[in-house]
Amino acid sequence: MTDVTIYGQQFSNFVRSVELACLFTDVTYQIGHQHQGKDIEWKSEQHLAIHPFSRMPVLLQGDFVLAESVAICQYLALQDPQQRIIADDPQQQAVQLQWALLAAKEIDRGIIRRYLLELVMPTGENGKPDFARMMRNKPDALAVVAVVERQLSKHKYIAGDSLSFADFILLPTLHYSLRLQNDLSIVTPQSIIRDYVASALTLPGVADILNYEGL
Ligand SMILES: N[C@@H](CCC(=O)N[C@@H](CS)C(=O)NCC(=O)O)C(=O)O
C-alpha cells in the first residue's frame, strides 16, 4: 500500500518535483488518476474538484487533497520526521520557499511554458513547432538560465548550501532544458547548471525519476 497518489503524468516537470520530494522523505507513492476507488478524468468536474485550475500534480492522501507543486513539496518536507529537505530556521526556510516559488513561476515560465513546450505541444502550421516563436522567446529563456547560474555560482544548491525542496521544484525543469540541442540550446557546455544536474543524478533514485521516458 502506497502512502500517497500523485495525480498526473510522469512526463510533467512538476509531477517529477513531487516524486523527488517523496523520494527524499521516504513517502511511497503511485502516479495515477484514481482517488478513493474512482477514476478522475483529466479536465472533468472531478478534476476541478481536486485542483482549482484542473492541472497536475495533485497530492491525494486519503481525504487530504493538495494542489500546487510548491505547497505539496513543502508539505511533504514538513511531514518528514527528520526534516531533511527543509530548514528549521525560519529565515532559511523562507529563502527555500522563495526559490521554490521562483522555480515554479518565472523559471518554469521562461524555460518550459514559453520555450521548450513548443516542441512537445506545437502551435505551428500542420502541427509543427513554431521555431520562430521559440527564437522570439529564447532571450527570455536565456535570461532565466543566467539567473539560475548566478545563484548556483554562489551556492551549491539553489536556496543555499543544503539540498532542499526548492531544488526538487527546479531540477526537472533544468534537466529537461539540457535536452535542447544546437540552435535551441540554452545551456552552454561550461554552464554550472550541467554540474548541478549531474551531481543530482548521482543521488539514489533521482536518475530513475528524471530519465524516465514512459508516460
Ligand atoms: N503552478 C502549478 C503549475 C502546474 C502545471 O502547470 N502543470 C501542467 C503540467 S507540467 C499542467 O497541468 N498543464 C495542463 C494545463 O495547464 O491545463 C504547480 O506548480 O503545480
The ligand as a Gaussian input file, in Angstrom:
#p B3LYP/6-31G(d) Opt

LIG

0 1
 N        1.658000      26.141000     -10.544000
 C        1.333000      24.767000     -10.821000
 C        1.555000      24.512000     -12.279000
 C        1.099000      23.146000     -12.688000
 C        1.111000      22.985000     -14.198000
 O        1.123000      23.958000     -14.964000
 N        1.079000      21.730000     -14.612000
 C        0.993000      21.431000     -16.015000
 C        1.765000      20.173000     -16.347000
 S        3.507000      20.410000     -16.062000
 C       -0.468000      21.227000     -16.370000
 O       -1.232000      20.709000     -15.589000
 N       -0.829000      21.650000     -17.579000
 C       -2.143000      21.492000     -18.100000
 C       -2.954000      22.752000     -18.070000
 O       -2.415000      23.811000     -17.657000
 O       -4.106000      22.695000     -18.457000
 C        2.228000      23.863000      -9.946000
 O        3.324000      24.283000      -9.596000
 O        1.789000      22.757000      -9.619000

